[in-house]
């Protein structure tokens, strides 16, 4: 399976938006932390 960098970047952007929304709305800290970890792992693929 070949995933293009552009597709990965779109996922990172979507996750970042979700994380920002959770932060703005005082979302559960563990969810924000988990999303941050996923974003970091995806960014490491580059």
C-alpha positions in Angstrom: 0.0 0.0 0.0 1.4 3.4 -1.0 0.3 6.4 0.8 1.2 9.8 -0.6 2.8 12.5 1.5 -0.1 14.8 0.6 -2.6 12.3 2.0 -0.6 12.0 5.2 -0.4 15.8 5.5 -4.2 16.0 5.1 -4.7 13.6 7.9 -2.2 15.6 10.1 -4.1 18.8 9.3 -7.5 17.2 10.2 -6.1 15.8 13.4 -4.6 19.2 14.3 -8.0 20.9 13.7 -9.7 18.3 15.9 -7.1 18.8 18.6 -7.5 22.6 18.5 -11.2 22.3 18.8 -10.9 20.0 21.8 -8.5 22.5 23.4 -10.8 25.4 22.8 -13.8 23.5 24.3 -11.9 22.1 27.3 -11.9 18.5 25.9 -10.6 15.6 27.8 -6.8 16.0 28.3 -6.1 12.3 27.5 -7.8 12.6 24.1 -5.7 15.7 23.3 -2.6 13.8 24.4 -3.5 10.8 22.2 -4.1 13.0 19.2 -0.8 14.8 19.7 1.0 11.4 19.8 -0.7 10.3 16.5 0.3 13.6 14.9 3.9 13.2 16.0 4.1 9.7 14.6 2.6 10.8 11.3 5.0 13.7 11.0 7.9 11.3 11.7 7.0 9.4 8.5 8.4 12.3 6.4 
